[in-house]
Amino acid sequence: MLQFDVTVVGELNLDLILYGLPDELEPEKELLADSLALTLGSSSAIFAHNLAVIGNRVGFISRIGTDPLGKIALDRLESGGVDVSCVRRVEGPTKSGLTVIVTGTASRRILTYPGAMFEMDYGDLDLDYLRSGRHFHLSSFYLHRALRPRVAELFEQMKRAGLGTSLDTNDDPEDRWQGLDDVLPLVDVLFVNEREAGKLSGEDNTEAAVEKLAGKVKTVAIKLGAKGGRVRQGQQEWTQAGYRVNAVDPVGAGDSFDAGFLHQYVRGADLKTCLAYGNLAGAFSTTRPGGTEAFRERPKWQDFLQQHGNEAAA
């Protein structure tokens, strides 16, 4: 019996975002930020929260500490409508993760304490819970150090149970980009940006990178930021420009794109519609600080859909 539209395995932490700092951070000098935001962070949690808000039953598995920051992150995720009954809170010296994002005038720096996300392993997962969805998603492949050796096995279990599957690798902090050879054949939708596509494929040229990845994965969705996105399946490809919005913060826009795309995908929509909805969700995310703040006010998402719905259908 299906309990969820999408089940998710991933990391769960908060983002502390500091705005208005100089691009060059001088050592031994007190630098003053213009403002800050403490929001729900991590790729998987942002994705799960926003997917639930836009109308999906979402189940989530992660591992966090028993510290206050972990409790805040868990409460934020649950307040978005995500089922967190299988999130493990583990006693011990390892705390919940935290990401500090320092934004300057032309760049940003991302500093992460991985914490408990490095320790989540296969034994933390309730496979029956994960199999009770229509679709399975995993984010941040390279941050799951303990789980990573068995990710291919996890995807194989989901495929055997008849679930669709998707993966957003996100960045590899070690810049090795290895370990996916056995995983990619089990992925139905791979989400990447242009840089990640190049790193994963070993190709400097974006077109060559997309061509190579399309030979390994059924569907490749490429996130292009403000320029929109493109999706490739075999030799067919669809592109769509981004939406003009009053962008405040790009944090979490890619994860929101994933949520919008899969909202339509699990309902059997064509890939053009999935791409348009992904672009809508990604653009809406940028209208507030952090990756989930825009989606915490559901009526504003509905207003945004009405305002831009005709563009999406074009």
C-alpha positions in Angstrom: 0.0 0.0 0.0 1.4 3.4 -1.0 1.9 5.7 1.9 4.0 8.5 0.1 4.4 10.1 -3.3 8.1 10.4 -2.7 10.5 9.0 -0.1 13.8 10.7 0.6 17.1 9.8 2.1 19.5 12.6 2.8 21.1 15.1 5.2 19.2 17.4 7.6 20.7 20.6 9.0 20.3 24.3 9.3 21.8 27.0 7.1 23.2 30.2 8.7 23.4 32.7 5.9 25.4 35.9 6.4 24.8 38.7 3.8 26.7 41.7 2.7 30.3 40.6 3.5 33.2 41.5 1.3 34.4 39.0 -1.3 37.9 39.0 0.2 37.7 37.9 3.8 40.7 39.4 5.6 42.2 37.2 8.4 42.3 38.5 12.0 39.8 41.2 11.2 36.2 41.5 12.4 34.0 41.7 9.4 30.4 42.9 9.7 27.5 41.3 7.9 24.5 43.4 6.8 22.0 40.8 7.8 21.6 37.1 8.5 19.1 34.2 8.1 18.8 31.0 10.0 16.8 28.6 7.8 16.3 25.0 7.1 19.2 23.8 5.1 20.7 20.8 3.3 19.8 19.8 -0.2 17.6 16.8 0.8 15.7 18.7 3.5 15.0 21.7 1.3 13.8 19.4 -1.5 11.6 17.4 0.8 10.1 20.5 2.6 9.2 22.3 -0.7 7.9 19.1 -2.4 5.5 18.6 0.5 4.4 22.2 0.5 3.5 22.1 -3.2 1.2 19.1 -2.6 3.0 15.8 -2.1 3.1 13.1 0.6 6.8 13.0 1.5 8.6 10.5 3.8 12.1 11.4 5.0 15.0 9.5 6.6 18.1 11.0 8.0 20.4 10.9 11.1 20.9 13.9 13.4 22.2 14.6 16.9 20.2 15.4 20.0 21.4 19.0 20.1 19.2 22.1 19.8 20.1 22.8 16.2 19.0 19.4 15.1 15.7 19.8 16.9 15.1 23.1 15.2 15.9 21.6 11.8 13.6 18.6 12.5 10.7 20.9 13.6 11.1 23.1 10.5 11.0 20.1 8.2 7.9 18.6 10.0 6.1 22.0 9.9 6.3 21.8 6.1 4.2 18.6 6.1 7.1 16.1 5.8 6.8 12.8 7.7 9.9 12.6 10.0 8.9 9.5 12.0 12.0 7.6 10.7 14.6 10.4 11.3 17.1 9.0 13.9 18.2 11.3 16.7 21.4 9.8 18.1 23.1 10.5 21.4 26.9 11.0 21.4 29.6 13.5 20.7 28.7 14.1 17.0 26.3 17.0 16.6 23.8 17.8 13.8 25.4 19.4 10.8 25.5 23.1 10.1 26.3 25.1 7.0 27.4 28.7 7.1 27.0 30.5 3.8 28.9 33.8 3.5 27.6 36.0 0.7 29.6 38.8 -0.8 28.9 41.2 -3.7 29.9 38.7 -6.4 30.5 35.4 -4.8 29.6 33.2 -1.8 31.5 30.8 0.4 29.9 27.6 1.8 31.3 26.2 5.0 29.8 23.0 6.3 30.3 21.0 9.5 28.9 17.6 8.3 28.3 16.1 11.7 25.8 13.2 11.9 25.3 13.2 8.1 28.7 11.5 7.7 27.6 8.8 10.1 24.3 7.7 8.6 24.7 4.2 7.2 22.5 1.5 5.7 21.5 0.3 9.1 19.7 3.6 9.7 17.3 3.0 6.8 13.9 1.5 7.1 13.6 -0.1 3.6 9.9 -0.9 4.0 9.2 2.7 4.8 11.2 3.8 1.7 9.5 1.3 -0.5 6.0 2.6 0.5 6.4 5.5 -1.9 5.9 5.8 -5.7 9.3 7.4 -6.1 12.6 7.5 -4.3 15.1 10.4 -4.2 18.6 10.8 -2.7 20.5 14.1 -2.4 24.2 14.9 -1.7 25.8 11.6 -2.7 29.3 12.7 -1.7 28.3 13.8 1.8 27.0 10.3 2.8 30.4 8.8 3.6 29.1 5.9 5.7 26.2 5.1 3.3 27.9 5.7 0.0 29.4 2.1 -0.4 25.8 0.8 -0.4 24.0 3.5 -2.3 23.8 1.3 -5.4 22.3 -1.5 -3.3 19.7 1.0 -2.0 18.7 2.1 -5.4 18.5 -1.5 -6.6 16.1 -2.3 -3.7 13.9 0.7 -4.7 13.9 -0.4 -8.4 13.0 -4.0 -7.5 10.0 -2.6 -5.5 8.8 -0.7 -8.6 9.7 2.8 -7.5 10.9 5.5 -9.8 14.3 6.9 -8.7 16.2 10.2 -8.8 19.5 11.5 -7.7 21.0 15.0 -7.1 24.7 14.4 -6.5 25.4 18.0 -5.5 29.1 19.0 -5.0 32.0 16.7 -4.1 34.0 18.5 -1.5 37.0 16.3 -2.2 36.6 17.0 -6.0 37.1 13.3 -6.9 33.6 12.7 -8.4 33.9 8.9 -8.2 31.7 6.0 -7.1 28.7 6.5 -9.3 29.4 3.8 -12.0 27.1 1.3 -10.3 24.5 3.8 -9.3 23.7 5.8 -12.4 22.2 2.8 -14.4 19.6 2.6 -11.5 18.7 6.3 -11.7 15.7 7.4 -13.7 16.3 11.2 -13.3 19.7 12.7 -12.6 19.7 16.3 -11.5 22.9 18.4 -12.1 24.0 21.9 -12.9 26.5 22.6 -15.6 29.5 22.4 -13.4 28.4 19.1 -11.9 27.7 17.7 -15.4 31.2 18.5 -16.4 32.7 17.0 -13.3 30.7 13.8 -13.4 31.3 13.2 -17.1 34.9 14.3 -17.2 34.1 16.6 -20.1 35.0 20.3 -20.3 32.3 21.1 -22.9 28.7 21.2 -21.6 27.3 19.6 -24.7 29.7 16.7 -24.6 29.0 16.3 -20.9 25.2 16.1 -21.4 25.7 13.7 -24.3 27.8 11.4 -22.1 25.5 11.5 -19.1 22.5 10.8 -21.4 24.1 7.6 -22.4 24.2 6.4 -18.7 20.9 7.7 -17.3 17.4 7.6 -18.7 16.7 11.3 -18.0 19.1 14.1 -17.3 17.8 17.4 -16.0 20.3 20.3 -16.1 19.8 23.3 -13.9 20.9 26.6 -15.5 20.2 29.0 -12.7 18.5 32.3 -13.9 18.8 31.0 -17.5 16.2 28.2 -16.7 16.9 24.6 -17.5 17.1 21.8 -20.0 16.1 18.1 -19.9 17.6 15.3 -22.1 16.2 11.9 -22.6 17.9 9.8 -25.2 18.2 12.0 -28.3 15.3 14.2 -27.3 15.8 17.5 -25.5 13.6 20.3 -24.1 14.8 23.7 -22.9 13.0 26.5 -21.2 14.2 30.0 -20.1 14.0 31.1 -16.5 11.3 33.3 -15.0 11.9 37.0 -14.2 11.5 37.5 -10.5 12.8 39.8 -7.8 15.5 37.4 -6.8 16.8 37.8 -3.2 18.8 34.7 -2.6 19.7 31.7 -4.9 20.3 29.3 -1.9 18.2 26.2 -2.4 16.9 27.1 -5.9 18.3 24.0 -7.4 16.7 21.8 -4.8 13.5 23.6 -5.3 13.8 22.9 -9.1 14.1 19.2 -8.2 10.9 19.4 -6.2 8.9 21.2 -8.9 10.2 18.8 -11.5 9.3 15.7 -9.5 5.9 17.0 -8.5 4.9 16.6 -12.1 7.1 13.6 -12.9 5.4 11.3 -10.3 2.1 12.3 -11.8 3.1 11.1 -15.2 3.5 14.5 -16.8 5.5 14.9 -20.0 9.1 16.2 -19.5 8.3 19.6 -20.9 5.8 20.2 -18.2 8.2 18.8 -15.6 10.8 21.2 -16.7 8.5 24.2 -16.6 7.3 23.3 -13.1 10.9 22.8 -12.0 11.8 26.3 -13.3 8.8 27.8 -11.5 9.7 26.3 -8.1 13.3 27.3 -8.5 12.5 30.9 -9.4 10.0 31.1 -6.5 12.6 29.9 -4.1 14.8 32.9 -4.8 12.2 35.4 -3.7 13.0 34.9 0.0 16.2 34.3 1.9 17.2 30.6 2.2 15.9 27.6 0.4 12.6 27.1 2.2 11.4 30.5 3.4 9.4 31.3 0.3 7.5 28.0 0.6 6.6 28.5 4.2 3.7 30.7 3.0 1.7 28.4 0.9 -0.8 31.1 -0.4 2.2 33.0 -2.0 3.1 29.9 -3.9 -0.4 29.6 -5.3 -0.3 33.3 -6.2 3.0 32.8 -8.0 1.6 29.8 -9.9 -1.4 31.9 -11.1 0.9 34.8 -12.1 3.3 32.6 -14.1 1.1 29.7 -15.1 0.5 30.9 -18.7 4.3 31.2 -19.2 4.8 27.6 -18.0 2.2 26.3 -20.3 3.7 28.1 -23.3 
